[in-house]
Amino acid sequence: QQRLITIAIKQARILSLLPFLNNEKQFERGESAARTAGLRIKKGDRLTLHLNQNSNTNSKAD
């Protein structure tokens, strides 16, 4: 579990270095809010999926 936490921290550091894109000017506020909420959920799912894949590969190696 400690290894997974360190991997998550490393990923968070990498993601924090990425530039933040503000696309509110292209869409209306209602649409942009809905889109960003959907994207946040997808990113979270990707992160947990990625962490689950790492834990699966780690458990196979053990």
N, C-alpha and C positions, 0 to 999 in steps of 0.2 A: 504494500500500500504506500509505503514511503516513496518508492520509485515512481509510482503513478503521480503522486503529489509533485515530485520534482519535475516530471515531464509536463504536467499541467502548468506549473510556474514558468517553465521555459517557453511553452507555447504562449502564455499570457505576455511574457516579455517581448516575444517576436511580434505578436499582434499589436502591442502598444506602440511599436515602432512604425507600423504601417500608417500611411496618411489617411486622415479622415476626409471622406468626400461628402460634401453637402449638396444634395440634389433637390432641395426644396423648390428651387426656381423653375425646374422643368415640369413639376407636377403641382396640382392643387394640394392644399394642406391636408385635406381629408384623405386623399389617395396616398400621399407620401407617408402619412402616419401609419396607415394600414400596411403599406409596403415595408416600412422599417420594422414594424412589429413582427411581420412574417419573417423577415430576414434574420431578426434576432433569434427567433425560435429555431430557424434552420441552422444558424451558426452554433447554437448551443447543442443541437442534436448532433451536428458534425463532430463537435469536440467530445461529447460523451461517446459517440460511436468510435471515434479515433482512440479514445482512452480504453474503451472496451476491447478494441482490436489489439492494442498494446498488451492488455492484461491477458488476453487469450494467447498471444505469442509468448509472453513471459511464462505462463503456466505450462505451455508445451515444452519450453526449454528446461523447466525445472525437473 
